[in-house]
Amino acid sequence: MAKRQEVETGWVTWQWLFSFGFSPWWLRNQRWVVEDKGVGGYGEIWEKKCKVWEFYLLKRGVWLQEKCTDASVRQLCKESERKALLEFKHNLQAMDSSGHDALSSWKSEECCLWDGVNCNSLTGHVEMLDFMYRLWFVAGTISPSLLKLHHLTSLNFFGNDFNGSLIPEFFGYLKNLKLLDLSNANFRGPIPSQLRNLSMLETLRLGGNSIDMTFRHIFKKMFSIGKLEWLSHLSRLKQVDLSFTNLSNANDWSQVISHLPFLEELVMTDCDLPSISSSSPSSSNTSTSLTHLDLSANNLPSSAIYPWLFNVSRNLLHLDLSSNQLKGPIPKAFRNMNAIGKLYLSDNLLTLAENQVRGDSVLNEIVKLPYITALDLGYNLLNGSISKSIGQVSNLQVLRLVGNSFDGDVIFEAHFSNFTYLRELDLSYTYLTLKFNSGWIPPFKLIQIRLCSCKLGPRFPDWIRTQMDVEILDISASGISDSLPYWFWDSFLGLTYINMSFNQISGTFPNNSIHISHLDLSSNNFSGPLPHFSLDSMNMRTINLSKNKFTGPISPICSITGEGFLAWLDLSNNLFSGVVPDCFGSFSSLTALNLGDNSFSGSLPSSLGSLTSLQMLSLRGNKFSGELPSSLQNCTKLKFLDLSDNELSGEIPMWIGQRLSSLVFLSLQRNQFRGRIPRQLCGLKYLQILDLSVNKISDTIPPCLNNFTSMAEKVSLDRRIDHHLSDVVSFQWFAQVQVRYVDEALLTWKGTKQSYPQLGLLLAIDLSCNKLTGEVPEGLSSLQELVALNLSRNFLTGKFIQNIGHLRQLEVLDLSRNKFSGNIPTSLSELTFLSTLDLSYNELSGKIPTSTQLQSFDPSSFSHNRGLCGPPVSPNCSMVDPPPGKPAVGGEEDCDEFMKWFYTGMGLGFAMGFWGFCSVVFFKRSWRHSYFRYLDDAKDWVYVSVVLLKTRLVSRIRALSTRSD
């Protein structure tokens, strides 16, 4: 029965629900289910007016519960079972969201009223222990005292943390169990064979990490299961979930599953299932009970799965074969699944086969299935055109064609003519053109609109105004060059995710407050001040307003309060100014902060030290002054720190090397730092890029730079440093959005800035334009993976680095404008990848070593030295020009000119448009992101490789040309 008033007048308030991220619009539109559970959940046996009310919001995964503790309630609890429960509790640690004891109710005499405990309302025996969907979690070990609960039928530990412990063998002796759920509870190891004794079991869930499938590849498999023969003893099973377990040795899985007569639901996502051998015994299903089948992310080939599938598919309502190795045309047999309602075939290698029945593509045949409500064919090899007959599917609620190649095809209103019930539309990365008449009113009311990289512009599509129920809107990179309509901010009360990046949309924020979980307006022409963030904006997760024309102060960010839900904030490349407010103490979950390339001034706020989760910080390209706040050393998770192009001063703090030990990128370039380079920096073993150039740093180079492990050893490096956030943003459809943050190096070669996303290919040290003295430490030559070394414009002396040839990966070497003397070592000729070299303005002498590579450089690379001879300076050493005047050394006056030649910086930014931000998924759709991420990385790798190859080829061609002359 629906009784919203019970919530509105009870202890569970609307404001309390807001703290869990529920939007007011969504709360207003929910049907609140309030159940009178009685004491045991099965009836009323009260002596006075006292009830147990339980409020369910299962779509969000929250269970709100209030229990009566009236002393006059007749006691049901059995003393022996109460003692068993207390013994069970003794080995557990249970905490609520505030860190308090979540099992504090486990003290009263009436154990049937304890949280998580349900008793039979007549006998008083404990029948259920349910720790799922609570506002707290349980950890620890499980006591065998549970064996004393002889009437236990349900044991649910979903979503808790048992620290990788083994599944207790004694579970196999709880013979009355009908439900056993250990999923997402951090159990590991083999499945105990004793579970075969649970002959009454109807529901078995052992899957791991299924709450966040998008990143499941990060985790090891929870369980390694051999044969599945033990499962065949559980003949009453109706629901089985073995997701994310290792079943690579279970070559009997198809036979076992096929002979469970009452099985209705089977989920085996990402289990490394072996292929079904054609020589295997017949696996014909003996029943027609199976209605829900999920075999996604198992790399099963078509030949392995199709014969078995079409043998058990007579009554399937839900079929998920996404992220496998299905190839070729979609089989005609799918058209025979007359009962199918939801069909997911994404992330395969399927193609559209033409010349099928009536000449239509198989896609158009599938959508004629009478009960189809969800169709997912995303990330396959579908191409060609989409027939208007698709609009005849009147029951379709979900249509996903994301990531296929329909380039050049046009979608008209007729394609959607009968989509009355359509709620989710995903045509991202199909490059379709949507041509709708002005004033068109669609027949559907979409909740999710995902049209990334489709062509919608140049005008802003006015049909979106009619979609007032939309929660997810992604129209990024859609060719819109228009001002944002006046009606936009007031039309969508339930909007939680907006991505309009990579367009040319202009406009300003509204005067009223906004509360959106994920907001990406980057790479547009928006202007004006920051919006007012409402005081109840505790559900804001990511904000990206970079590369626009916003102005004024950023003090409105201080109104984003709450339990620190904000994860990413990018305001870079705008026209913001003033002092950055010192209000970061409430952003405990912030992992990326980018305020770079604005006009901020003043000192760095000390509250930055409160960002203990921070991994990326870019403040480059501003006018910050003063010393680094010591509080910054509390940000121990920092991987990227870019403070370049400011007016910061003082000595480089020792704590950077001591406390920020995870740094991958460090740039203090173009500031006013003085003093020596602290030896503690040598402790940054993960460092890939170090840029201290254009400062006033003096003294010698520390001899311990060989401790930079990432530069000295061939280790596995992150080619792309990115971070992901997966969040549930559509409550009605329980859909996830994946937000991606990518760090990109901005590398300037001879005046041209280029984005360099493949950081693992760029290992660089830049100490140029300082006042360094002394000799270059010999240990520098042990950095064998170094790609770029720049020590120019200092006062360094001594001989050339003798073992320079050990730096086999070196492509850029600049030692110009120092006081190096002596001969150039012959090992320099061994640097076959060297494409940029400058040794000018030193005191070098002798013959230039002979090699194809060195003679290909312009003579200016060796100019203004004393007595250097041989090609390319002179034909031979018998014709040496008279030594020039005193070489130019160091000097800040040359640094600006130098920076046009070589500059390495870090531009941190959200890559949430083309690079994955607009990918919104259901829980079982996550491998599409791994697939698309692979394509994305491959594209960047090809780009970088081509650039490097081109540089090397040019150098070698020049060398051959020189030799031929």
N, C-alpha and C positions, 0 to 999 in steps of 0.2 A: 504494500500500500504506500502511496506517496504522501508524505507528511513533511513538507518543507518547514512548516512552522516549528517542528520539533528541534530543528537545527537553529532556526532564527531566535528562538527563545531559550534554548538550552545553553549549556556551557561551551558548546562548540560554536564559535562566532565566525562571522564572515572575515573579520580581520585576521583571525587565527588561520583561516584557510588561505588567505593571501600570502602568508609567509611560506607556503609550499608552492608558490608560483601559479596559483589558480587565477586566471583573469576574471574580473568582475563579469564580463560578458558571458564567459563560459559557465560561471556559477549560476547566473540567472537563468540559463537555458538547460540546466540539467534536471533530470527527474530523480529526486532524492528517494532512495529506497530505505525505508526504516522498518526493521524487522523486530518484532517482539519475540525474543529468543528464550524467555523464561530463564530459569537458573541453569539448566543444562543445554539449552538450545532446542528443546523439543516440545516444550509446552509450559503451562503455568501451574505451579504448585505452591503459590505464595499464601501465607497466612495473613499478611497485611498488604496494603497497596505498595508494591515495590516491583519494579520491572527492570529488565536488562534491555537497553536499546543499543543497537549496533548500526552505525551509519557506514554504508559502503560507497567508496569512490574507487572501484576496482580499475576503472580505465586509467587512473593516475597511479595506481599501486598504493593507495593509502587506505587504511582501515581505521576508522574512528570508532571508539568503543567507550561506552559508559556502563558500569556495572553497579548495581545496588549492593550496599554492604550492610543493610539493615539487620540488626542483631536478631530480629524476630523471625528471620527466614529459617525455615526448618533445615537443619543440617543434613546434608546428604553424603558428605565426604567419608570414605572408608579410611580408618586410621592407618591401616597397613599401606594403603596406596598413598596417603599423605606423607608417610615416612619415606616411601620410595621416591616420591617427587622431591622431597627435601634433600635426599641423598643425591639425586640427579642434579639438583641445583648447585650442590656443593662444589662440583667440578666445572661450573660454568661461570663465565663473566658476561653479564648482560647490561648494556648501557642504553639509555635513551639519547635523544639528540643533544641534551644538555650535559651529558656525561654522568648522569645519576643512575642509580641502581634501577634497572627496568623491571626487576622481579621483586620489587618491594612489597607487592601485594601477597607474595608467597610467605606470609607469616600468620595469617588468620587461621582459625580452625577449619573454616569452610574452604577446602581446596578447590571445590567446584566453581568458586568465584575467582580463582586466580587467573591472571592474564595468561592466555595461551592454553588454558586447560578447559576441556569440555567434558561433562559427565552425562551419563544417561539420566534423564529426568525422573525415571521410575526406580531404577536400581541404585543410582548414585555411583556406579563404577566409572572410572575414567576411561573414556573411549577415544578421545582425540587430544593430541598435543600438536598445536598449530603455531609455529613461529614465523609464518609467512605474512608478508605485507604488514608488518608492525612498524611502529614509529621508533623501533629500537632494533638492535641486532645482538646476536648471541655468539660467543666464541668459547673455546675451551675444549674439553673432552667429554665424551658421552659415557655415563656410568651404566654398568650392567644392571643397575637397580630397576631399569625399565622392564626387565623380565618379570618383575613382580606385578606389573600392570597387566593382568591376564586377559582383560577385556579390551585392550588397546586395538583399535581398528584403523587408526589414521595417525601417521607420523610425518610431519611436514617441517623440514628445516630449510626450505627454499630461502635463498638470499642472505644466509648468515655466513660466518667465517670460522671454520674449524682448523685453520692453519695448516692445511695440507696433510691432515692425519688420515689414517686408513679408515675405510668403512668398517665399523665393528662387525666381527663375525657373528656376534650374538643376535644381530638383527634377523638372521635366518631362523631364529627360534621364536620370534613373535608371530606365532602361527595364525593369529586372527586378523593380521593386517590385511586391509583392503587397499590402502593407499600408502605408498612410500615415496616421498619426494626429498631427494638429497641434491637437487640441482642448484647450481650457483652457491654452494655452501663450502667450497674450497676443501672438498675431500679429494684424496688422490690414491694412486696405487691400483692394484688389481681388484676386480670385483670378487668378493668372497663367494665361493661355490655354495655356501650354505643358503644363499638367497633362493636356491631352487626349492627349498622347503616351504616357501610362502605360497602354499597352494590356493589360498583364498584371495590372493592379490589380484586386484583389478586395474590399478593404476601404478605405474613404475616410471619415475622420472629421475634420471641420473645425469642429465646434461649439465655441462659447465659453461659459464661465461655467456649464456644466451641473452642476458640483459643487454649486453653491448657487443653485438655480433660484428659491428663495423670493424672492430680492432681485434677480433679474435685470433688473427694470425700472430699477434704479439705473444699470446699465451701458449704454454705447452698444454698438451692434451691432459685432461683431468685423470682419465683412467685408461689403462691399456688392457683391452679385453681380448682374450684369445678366441676360442670357438664360442658360439652362442648356443650350444646344445643345452646348457642349463636353463635357458629361457623357454625351451619347449616344455618344461615341466610346469610352467605357470599357465595352465590352459584356460584360466578365467580372465586373462588379461584383456582389457578393453583399450587402454591407453598406454603407450610406451614412448618414452623420450630418452634417447641415448646420444643426444647431440654433443658434439665436441669430445667424444671419446675416441680412442684409437681402436678401430675395428679392422685394421689392415690384415690381420690374420684370420678374420672370421669369414672364411670362404663358404661357410654353410649358412650365411645370413638369409639368403633368399628362400632356402628350403624351410628354415625355422619359422620365419615370418609368415610364410604361406600356409602354415599348418597351425596357426593360432585361431581357432574357430570363431572367437568372439571379438577379435581385434577390430577396433573402429578407427583408432588414430595411431599413426606411426610417424615419429619425427626422428630422423637420423641425419641431421645437418652436420656437415664437415666431420665425418667419421673415418675418412680414408678407406671407404668401402672398397673391397676388391671387386673386380669385374665378375659378372656371372658367366661361368664357362658354358659353352655350348654343349659340352659333354656332361654337364651336371645332370643329376636325376631330375625328372619332371618336378616342377615347383608349382603346379597348378593349385590355386587357392581352393580350399575345401569349403569356404563360406563366402557369403556376399556382404559381410559386415563392414569391410574396410571402406571408409568414406573420406579419410583425411590422410594423405601421404606426402611426406616431405623428405626428399633425398637430395636436397640442394648441397652444393659445394663439396662434391665427392669425386670430381673428375671422371665420372663414369662415361664411357663412350656410348654412342648410339647403339652399336651392335650388342652391347652388354645389357642395356636397360630396356630397350623397346620390347623384345619378345616377352620378357617377364612382366613388364608393365601392362601390356595389353591383355595379359592373361588374368590380371587381378583388378582390372580397372572398371569392371562393369557398373559399379555403383559409386564410383569416386565423385565426391563433391568438391574436393580441394586437392590440387596436385601442384607440387613445387619441385621442378627439376632444374632450377636456376643454378648457374655456376658449375656446370658440368662440361663435358666434351661432346655434346650433341652437335653433329655436323650435317650439312646438306639440307635438302628440303624438309619441311615439316611433314611428317608422315600423314597420310590420309586417314589412318586409323584414329587420330584424335577426333575426327568428326563423328566417330561412333560413340564417343563418351557423352551420351545424351543427358546424363545427370550432372555433368561437370558445371560448377558455378564459378570456381576461381582457378585460373590456369597461369602458372608462373614459369616462363621458359627463358628468362633473361640470362645474360652472361654466358652465352654459348656461341656456337659458330653456325647458327642456322641461317639459311638463305630463303629467299622467296622463290618458289618454283613456279614458273609460268606454264601455260598450256595444260593446266590441270582441268578439273571438271568445269565446263562452260567457259573455259579460257581465263577464269579468274585466278588470282594468286591464292595460295593456301591460307594466307592471312585472312582473306575475305571469306574463305570457307569456314575457318575456325570461329569467326565472329557470328556465324549463323547458328551456333550451338544454342538451343532454345533457352537454357537457364544461365548462360554465361553472364556473370556480374563483374568479374575482375579478369583482365587480360594483361599480362606483363611479358613483352617480347623485347625488352630493353637490352642494349649492348649485344646485338647479334650482327649479322652481315646482311640484314634486310636492305633492299634498295628498290629502285623503280618508283612507281607512283602508288598512291593510296586511293583506292576506288571510293566513289561516293556511296557505294552500297554499305559501307561500314556504318553509315548513319542509321541503318535499319535495326541496329541492335538496341532495342528499346530498354533492355534491362541493365545495360552496362553501367557500372558505378565507378570502375577504375580502369583507365586506359594508359598504359605506359609503353611508349615506343622509343624511349630515350636512348641515345647513342647509336642509332642506325643512320644509314646514309641515304636520305631522301633529298639530297641537295638539288635545289632547283624546282622541286615539286611545290604546288600551291594548294593550300587548304581553303575551301570556301565554306559558306554557311551550310550548304547542302550536306557536307560531311557530318555535321553535328545536328541535323534536322530533328532526329528522334531521340537524342540523348537526354531524355527528361530526368533520369536519375543519376546522371554522371556527377561524381563528387571529386574525383581526382583525375587531372589531366597532366601527363608528363611527356612533352615532346622535346625536351632539352637535347641539344647537340644533334638534332636531326636536320638543322639548317633549312627547315620548311619555311615557306612564306605564307603568312596568314592574311588573307584578303577578305575582310568583312565590310559590308556597307555601313556607312555612318548611320547611327541610330539603331543598328541591329540589336535586338534583345534576345539573348540565347535562351533556349528552353531549359537549361540546367542552372543549378546553383552550386558552383564549385566551392570546395573547401580548400583544395590545394591546386594552385596554378603554377606550373613549372615549365617555362618556355625559354630557358636560357639558350642563347645563340640562334633562336628563330628570328625571322625578320618580321617585326611588327610595325616599325616606323615607316616614315619619319615622324608622323603624328602620334601622340600618345593615344593608345587604343581606348576609345570611350566605352566599349562594351564591358570593360572591367568594372565600370561603375555599378553595373547591375549585379555583381557578384558580392553581395553584402555579407555572405557567410564565410568569406575566404579567411583562412588563418595563415596560409603559406602563399606568398607571392614572389615568384622569381621571374623577372623579365630582364635579366642582365644581358648585356651584349646583344641587344635586339634591334639596334639601328634606330633608336628613338632620338630625334633632335627637336625637342619641343619643351615648352615650359610645363611644369607639373600642374595639372588642373586644380582649380580652386577647391573642388569637392573632395580631393583625394584623402586628406587627413581626417575628414569627418565621416567618411562613408563606411569604414570597416572597423567596427567596434571590437571584433575578435581577432584582428590581425596580430600575429605574434612573430612573424618572420618576413622581412622585406629584403630583397636583393634587387636593386636597380642599377648595379655597378656597370661600368664600361659602356655608358651611353653618353649623350650630350644633353642631358636633362638639366634645365635651369629651374630656379625657384628658391623659396625660403621655407623655413620651418614655421608652423602655426604658432599663434600666441599662446594657445592652451598647451598643457603638458602632454607628453607622449609617454606611453609605456609599451614598449615592444621588446621582445626577448632578444631578437637578432636583427640588427639594422645595418645594412650595407648600402651606402650611397656613393661609394668611392668612384673616382675617375668620371666625374660629371662636371657640371657648371653651377652647382648650388652655391648660394651666397648667403650673406647675412649672419647674424649671431647664432650661437648654439641654442638649441631648444631648451625649454624648461623640462627637466625630468621630474615626473611626479614623485611625491614622497613615498608612494606605495610601489615605486618602480623596483622592487626587490627582485623581480624576476628578469631583469636585464642581464644578458649574458655576454653579448659581443656587440661592439659599436665600431663601425669603420666609416669614417667620413673623409678619408684621405683623398688627396688630389682633387680638391675643389677650391672654392674661393671664399670660404667661411672667414669671418672677421671677428674682432673683439676678444674679450677675455674668455677663459674656459671655466670660470667659477661655477657654472651650472652643474658640472660633474659632481660637485660636492653634495648635491641632493640625491645622488644614487647611493642609498644607504641600505641597511639590512644586514644579512648574514654573509655579506661578501660574495654574492653570486656572480658579479661581473668578472669575466675571464680575460677578455681582450678589449683594448681601447686603442684605436689608431686615429689620430687627428693630424697626421703628418701632411706636409705639402699643402698647406693652406696659408691664410694671412692672419692667423691668430697672433695676439700680442699681449704684453703685460707680464705680470708675475704669475707663475704657476702656483695655484693655491696649495696650501700645506694641509690637505685633507685626505691623504691616501691611507690613513689608518683604518678606514672601513672597507678597504678593498683586499681582504685577506686571500681571495681566490684569484686575483689578477696574475696572469702568467705572461702577458705580453703588453707592453706599454710603448707606444710610438708617438712622440710629440715632435719628431724631426722636421726640419725645413719649414720653420715658422719664424716669428720675430719675438719669441719669449726673451725676457731679460731677468736680471736679478740672480740671486743664489739658488742653488738646487734645494728644494724643500726637504727637510730632514725626515718627514714622514715617508719618504721613499723607502726608508729602512724597514717600514712595516710590511712591505710587500714580500713576505717570506716565501711566497709561491712563485715569484717572478723568475722567468727564464730568459726573457728578452726585453732589453731596455735600449731605446734609441732616442737620444735628445740632440742629435746632430743638427748642424745648420741653424743655430739660434745665437743668442747673445748672452748666454749664461756666464756668470762671473763668480769669482771667489773660489775657495777650495772645495774639494769633494767632501760631502758630509760623511762623518765616520759611521753614521747609522747605515750607510749603504752596504757595509760589510755583513749586515744581517741577511742580505739577499743571496744566500749561499747556493741557490739553485740556478743562478744566472749562467746562461751559456753565451749570450750575446750582449756585449756592452759597447755601445757606440756613443761617445761624447765628443766626436770630432766637430771641427768648425764652430768653436765657441770661444770664450775669453776666460776659460778656467785657468787657475793659477795654483801655485804651491808645488810641493814635491809630490811625486807619484807615490801614493800610499803603499806601504809594505803589505797591508792586509789584502790587497787585490790578489797577490799570489798566495797568501795564506788561507784566506777565507773563501775566495771565489774560485775554487779549484776545478769547477766544471766548465770554465770558460773555453769556448771554441773560437770566438772572435773577440778581439779587444782593439779598439781604435780610440786613441786620445789625440789624433792628428789635428794640427792647426789650432793649438791652444797656447797658453803661456806657462806650461809646466817647466820647472827648473830642477836643478839638483841631478843626482845620479839615477841610473836605472836600478831599482832595488833588486838584489839577488833573489828575493823571494818570488819574483816573476818566473823564475826558472822552474817553479813547482807546477806550472800550468801545463801538465802533460797532454791535455786534449787540445791545446791551442793549434789552430790551423792558420790564422791570420793575426799578426801583431803589427800594428801601425802606430808608431810614436813620432812620426815625422812632423816637421815644422813646429818645433817647440824650442825651448832654451835648455835642453838637457845637456849636461856636461859629464866630465870624467870618462872612465873607460867602459867598454862593452863588457858585461859580466861574462866570465869564462864558462858559465854553466848552461849556456843556451842549448847545449846538446841534450839537455833533459827534456826538451820538447819532443816527447815520444811520438806524437802524431807526425812530426816532420822528420824524425830520425829513423823510424821503422816503417815497414810496409804493413800497416795495420788496416783493418776494415774501417773506412770512414763513411760518414753520412754524406752521400753525394748530394742529397737534398735535405736540408734541415727544415723540417716542417712539423707542425703540431696539429692535432685534431681535437675537436670537441664534438661529441655526439649528444644530442639533446632531444627530448620528446617535446614537440611544439604543437602537434595537432592532437588534442585530447579525444575528439570524436572518432578519429581514425587511428589513433595510437601510432603516429608516424614519427620517425626520427629525421632530424636534419643534421647533416655533417658539415661542420665549419672547419676550414683549413687555413692555417697561417703559415706562410712560407717566407723564409729569410733569403734575400737576394743580395749578393755582392754587386756593387756598382764599380766596374773596372774601367778606367779610362786609359786607353792606349793612344798616345800621341794626339790628345785632344778630343777623342771620341769616347763618350761614355757608353758602356754596354752593360746590360743586366747579366749577371753571372750567377744563375741559380744553383749550379753544380759546385757547391763549396768544397766537396771532397777532392775536386780536381785543382783547387787553387790553394796552395800552401805558400804563404808569403811572409817575409819580414821586411819592414820599411822603417829605418831609423834615420832617414835623410833629413837634411836641413836642421841640424842641431849643432852642438858644440862639443861633440864627442872627440876624445883624444886617445892616444896610445895605439897599440897594435890590435889588429883583429884577432880574437882568440882562435887558436887552431881548432878547437872543438866545434867551431861553426861548420867545418867541412864534414862533420859526421851527420849533418841533417840531409841525408841522402834523398829524401822525398821532396825537398824544397823546390818550388817552381819559380819563385821570384825573390830576389835579394837586392835591396837598395840601401846602400850606405853612403850615398853621395852627399856633397856639400857639408862636410864635417872637417875635422882637423886630424884625421887618422893618419898614422905614420907606419913605418916599417915596410917589410916586404909584402909583396902580393901573396894572397892565400895560396900556400904551396900545394895543398891537396884539393884544390878547387875542382879537379876532375872527378872527385868522388860524388859531386852533386849532379848525378847523371840525369835527373829530371829537370834541371834548371833551364828555364826558357828566357828569363829576364835577369840581367846582371848589370848593375849600375854602381860603379865605384868612383865616379867622376868627382873632380873638385875636392881632392884630399891631398895628402903628401906621401902617397905610396911611392916606393922607390925600388930599384933593382929590376931584374928581368921578369917578364911574364912567363909563368911556369908552362912547360910544354903540355901539362895535363889539361890546360884550358881547351886544347884542341880536341879533347875527348867528349866535350859537351855537344852532342849531335843534335839536341833539341833547341839549342840556344838560338833565339830569334831576335833578341834585342840586347845590345851590348854597348856600354859607354864607359871607357877608361880614360877619357880626356881630362886635361888639367891636373896631371899628377907629375911625378918625377921618375917615371918608368924609363927604362933604357934597354938596349939590346935588340935582338931580332924578334920579330913577332912570330910565334910558332906557326908552322905551316899546317894547314888543314883546309879542306873544302869549305868548312863552315866559317872560319875566321877571315879568310880572304874575301868572303862575300859581303862583309860589312863595309859601310861607307868609311872613307879615311877619317871623317870627323869623329868616329868612335875612338880614335887613338890620338887625336890632335893634342897639341900643347903639352907634350911630354919631352923629356930630355934624352934625345938620342935614340928613340925607337926607329927601327928601320925594317925594311922588307915590305912586301905587299900586305895591305893595300896602301901603306903610307908612301913607299918608294919601291921602284922596281927591284932593288937589291940593297944590301947594306954598305956597298961601296959608294953609294950616292945618298948621303945623309944630309938633310937640310940642317942649317945652323940652328942651335937650340933657341926656342922663343924666349921671350921675357919671363918674368916671374909668373908662375901659374896662379890662376885664381883659385882661392880656397875658401870654402864655406861661404858665409855671408847671407843674411836674411834677404838682402836686396834681390837675390837671384831666385828665391823660393817661389815667388808668385809665377815667374816664368817657368820654373821647374814643374810646378803643379799642373801646367798645361800638358806636360809630357807624360807624367805618370802619377796616378792617384788611385788609391784603393780605399773604398769606404764601404759602409754597410747601409743599405736602405731597407729597413725592416718594413714589411707591409703585409696586409691581408691579400692573399691570392684567392679570393672567394668567388671569383667569377668564372673565368675560363678554367681555372685549375682545381675546381672541385667544390667551391662554396655552395653552388646551387643544387648539390646532390642531396635530395631528401628521400628517405627510405623507410620502408617497413622493416621490422626486425629481421626478416629472413631475406632481405635484399642486399646484404652488406657486401658480398663479394664483388658486386658490380664496381664498388669503389676501389677495391684492390686491383681489379682489372683495368679500370680507367686510370688509376694512379700509375700502373705499369706503363700504359701508353703515354701518359704525361711525362714520366721520367725518361722514357725512351726518346720522346721528342726533344727534350732538353739535352740529353746525351748526344744525340745526332747533331744538334745545333752547335754545341760546344766543340765536339770533335771536328766538325767541318771547319770551324773558325781556326782551331789549332792546326789542322792539317794544311789549310790554306797558307797560314803563316810559315809553316815549315817548308812547304813546296816553293814558296816565293824565295825563301832564303837559299834553298838549294839551286834554284834556277839562276839566281844571281851569282852563286858561287861558280856554277858551270860556265856562265857567261864570262866571268872574270878570268877563269882558267883558259878559256878559248882565246881570250884577248892576249 
